[in-house]
Each structure stands twice: as structure tokens, then as C-alpha cells.
Amino acid sequence: MSNDAKLRLLRDELARRGVDGFIVPMADEFQNEYVPVSARRVEFVTGFTGSAGTAIMLQDRAAFFTDSRYTLQAGGEVSPELFAQFDGAKKSPGEWLAENLKAGDKFGYDPWLHTPRAVERLQKAVAKAGAGLVALDGNPVDAIWKERPAPPLAPVVPHGIEFAGRSAEEKRQALAAALQGRKRAAAMLTDPASVAWLLNIRGGDVPHIPLPLSFAILHADAAADWFVDGRKLTPELAAHLGDAVRVKPIAAFGAALDELGAQAAEVEVDLGLCAAWIVQRLEQAGAKPVHADDPCLLPRACKNAVEQAGMRNAHRRDGAALTKFLGWLAAQPPGSVSELQVDEVLEEYRAAQNLFRGPSFSTIAGSGPHGALAHYCATAATDRKLQAGELLLLDSGGQYLDGTTDVTRTVAIGNPSDEMRDRYTRVLKGHIALASARFPPGTRGGELDVLARQYLWAAGVDYGYGTGHGVGSYLSVHEGPQGISRGQRGDVALQPGMVLSNEPGYHKPGAYGIRFENLMLVTEASMPEGGEQAMLGFETLTLAPLDRNLLLPGFLTVAEIDWINDYHARVRAEIAGQLNGDAKHWLMQATESL
């Protein structure tokens, strides 16, 4: 069915329901960043395959919104005849609605796919136009999606204490004690990553992220109700969970909310993470939802000693796989390797590593102009060969039982231009400045973002995404609440044990892209002589050579050259023992001192 036909059917369905428009976010009922195929309603309606997008349909017009990572991709996948297209940072869905709805219109939304905060923003936008906002019972896209895939049913398995570092019971007891101190009856856990972390379980319902899609209610007595499709359960789970975790079907979730309402219970709910439907059901039942951050967020972000050791070990193995690949690529003549082949060979090398369970996200292997697309993903239709004089932007990662990796390297195919070398060196200088930073406790990630951008700004250029995101421990490759950006995640104070990416870049539309990314662990920094205040700093986890052919050594300071040489010496020391033959020889050459 064409997208034009889908849009006509959807408009007919909206008219049947008595609404004049509808919004389709890239979301599921769990508010996941990456959603299963059964929830990819935006892709079904528009054809957009990226991970961030919103579509709005009115009876006489439609619009599509994404962020700077995907604007170029959206231009190639979403029909401009059907959808006006916008960068959400320049025009938000709310602004568009306020301009295009008519007074008296009824605008529909699915309360399972929006948080209460998002609904509040929608309400303000719709009201500005003199229209009304209507929560729909059932999603109208599902009504026309006749061949919608079934929800995922991946098995749920225990995540061993040798990787988790703390038992699920210990975690529940600690969070429950905090609930008691706040005099709250329960906390609603609607983020599957939090449920997985709290119960020490993993699954496979979401692409690349080992999550079982499920909800949980943690009670102040440390008991938990876990709502999950019983077909996912494996035999070893019962003994792992214990009697204090009551396993219930997803269908029983609404009744559990009603029971909290019958008790007039005060229930903590993260209004930025949970579906509006849940809060509405609690309120209708008589419960008292109280806004509070998901209680798992901070303890999940601050990795314990076992998780930190696991991340280091995972990065050693992952670095060896990536280095082996880079050595292989260097031996291939220009024009002989395609983007899809890059993805295939790199995953083959990762798959040979101990504890590997799959990629942590879809590999970004963008050569030449495709590198300008910050989150490009090669397909059979777009695949191209790596040509001489071009750059390859390779952003990839692995999921290992003991850790999650995310690394980007930019590689010159043949001889790079002077401009490419200038931009690459500026990107690397910003990376080094951030990696070398020392900062007092309480410093927020957003306060460090400028360190990575300063040398690009000096040349009058920038990049349109955040400099760093949090990373989970065999969980999501994008983890909150921490981040290094000018957005909401940048408002969180960095704490020891947090893992973040450091990934400044530069993307020249239609020409090339550059990004350099390592993961870093927040640590307590050593006190310098004469120092008067405790400081925090970063330990670089990622171990793989950078491309020295892209550097302008004369543009680097002595301290920056020392950083590069010290980093390369560490790469050799920690991964050379895992390599042999041509791969080891290439590593030694690639990491020679500047």
C-alpha cells in the first residue's frame, strides 16, 4: 500500500472517530527510544526509518518533524508532496499545530504514546488555536495497519551477579527504604531498562538493547509486582526472582493501578518517562500520583565496581575487534569495499569476541557524502563503495554480557584534503579538551559541552547534536539521566561511576562527515599539588587507534600530542596481546608516536 493510500485511509478513520487530526510519535507504550517493529507507526505512515520522528495528520495537510541527525535522511524517505518537513529544533510540532489547527477542531492523541509532560505541551498548542485535545481509545493507525507485526516475545533470562555486581534483592531493599523515608506507598517503573536493572534480568524485545518490555510496581515493603507476557518467561527465572517479586500478566496492570487507587495511595511516577494513560488511570481510580524521578535512574547510571570492571574488559575486547577491522580495511584498495561490507566484516570480528551478544545499535558506515548524514544506515538501495579521497565515518558498538560499547572512528580512504584534515584536527582537539577536563563535584554535563566545540566554533562551524550521552551496562547505549549537551540531559550533575560518550564531529552536507568518539567513565581525580578542592575527571574506556593521516600536527599543542601518544601507548599495551600477524603489525604502525 502506498503512503498516499495509507494517509487517505487514516483520514477516513479519524473522521469516523470524530477528530480532525492526529499525532503519531516514534514511541511505544514504554516510551522507548528504539521501538519494536510492531510499534513503528511513524514508519508505516511516512516511510521514515530513523529512530526519531513525529508525524501529524490533519484532514487537509500533514507534517513530519525530526531532529538534525535525520533531516537529510527524512528528505530522501518522506514524500514532500504528502508531508511538509521540519527540523524540530526550528519548528516544533506544537508550533505547527498552533498555526494550522482551526478554532473548534478536535485533535486526537494516543495516551499510551505520550508522557504527561508531552500531553501538557500538546494541550497548550491546541488551545492556542482554539481547538480541543482528545485522548483516543485505541490507536487509529493500528486500525488501518492490517499486517501489523505481532509484539515481540523474546525470552527473559537472569543477568548474573558476576555482571550486575549487586543482587536484585539488595537493589529493591535500598529503593524501598528510600520510599519509606519519603512516606510513599509505591513507585511506578515504566522504563523497561529500569525494570531490567532492578530485577537483574535481560531480554531481547527491542532491537540492539537486551530489554524485556514490561512494567513493574515497587512497593515500600520491597515487594514488586512485575507485569510481563508470560510466554517470555524461562524456567530459571522463578528461583532468580524469589517470592517477593510477583509475576503478573500485562493485562493485569490496569487492575493493579485501580487497587492503588482504592487505597488512595501516594504513588511516585516519573512524568517524563511514563505514558499519560497510566497517570490518568491512577487519578481516575483515586490514587495520588506524585512526580518523582524514576528511582532507578541514578543508581543505574552510577556503575558499581563490578560493572566498571566489566565495562573496561568489554572495551578491551571490543577495541581488539575494531582494531583488527581497521587493519583489514587499510589493506583493501580504494573502491573495493562497500558500506554494507564494512558493517558485515566488523560485526564478524566482534562476534568472535567472548561474551558478545550483538551490536549495540545499527552500525553507521557512511562514506563520502553519506558521512554527512549523522545517523546514516546503509541499505541495499543506498550502498556505495569507499572511494579514494573520501572519508569513512564508522560509528558502531557491541553488546557484551559485561558491558556496552559505542565508538566512532573517521578513516581517510587514500589522501584526504586539507579541509578534511583541518576539520578532523579541530574535532580531535575538542575531544581531547573534554577527555582531559577536571571539574568540581556538582558540575553538570552541559557546562562541559563548550570544551568539545571551541575549536570548531573558532572556524565558524559546529555540529547539531549533543556531545555526549550516557551508556548502560549491557543495557541501552543511550542512557539517562546524564549527558554532555545543551539540552535537558546536560542539566544533570556528573557523578563517579557514570559512563558517557565524548563525540564531537563535523558534517559537511553532500561531502563528508567526521566524528571521533570514545566512552569515558567519571572518576575521582587525583588532587594536584597545592589543590584545595576535590575534583572529578574522566577515564577513557575505548581502546582503538585514531587515523594519524588526518591530523595536522602543526595545529596541535605539545599537550595534545602527548595525549595522543599516551593514548596510543595505552591502546598497544591493552589490546596488542589479543592480536597477531598482520593485525598486530598494523596496530604497531598505527600507534607510533607523533
Helices and strands as residue ranges (DSSP letters): H 3-16, E 21-25, G 37-39, H 41-46, E 54-58, E 62-66, H 71-77, E 84-87, H 93-100, E 106-109, H 116-128, E 132-135, H 140-144, E 157-158, H 161-164, H 168-181, E 186-189, H 192-199, E 201-202, E 215-219, E 224-227, G 230-232, H 237-241, E 245-248, G 250-252, H 253-262, E 266-269, H 276-285, E 288-291, H 297-301, H 305-330, H 339-351, E 356-359, E 364-367, G 368-372, E 390-396, E 398-400, E 403-404, E 407-413, H 418-435, G 445-447, H 449-458, E 468-470, E 479-484, G 488-491, E 499-502, E 505-508, E 512-515, E 518-524, E 536-540, G 548-550, G 553-555, H 558-575, G 576-578, H 581-590
